Amino acid sequence: MKKFLLAPATEETTPAGHRFTIIRHFCKGCGICVAFCPTGALGLDDRFKVVLLHPEKCIGCRMCQLRCPDLAIHVEPAPKKRKDS
């Protein structure tokens, strides 16, 4: 997939361990992901492209990924911690 991208995707890990991948070239700036983010972690930059403005607020719910019509956002929630018996 990387060979089809004009610019590399931006990857960021939140303090909680969720991994965000944003393909800015795919984003058309509709703002649907920003509107559906329950914590307000996402925003649009000066070029109307999605950015992770407040990574500390992200809860890894993947609502942005599920609602993005352009498949510009991919979220891998942090692995759940197991309790050892």
SULNORTA-V614987 format. One line per field, one symbol per residue. psi: psi as a letter, one per 20 degrees, with the letter a starting at -180 (. if undefined). Layout:
# SULNORTA-V614987
psi: ???
This chain:
# SULNORTA-V614987
psi: hhiiphqqqppqprhijpppppnhhhpjkhjghghioiikhqrqaijlqqqngmhiipjkijhgghioijkipppoqqqqpqpp.
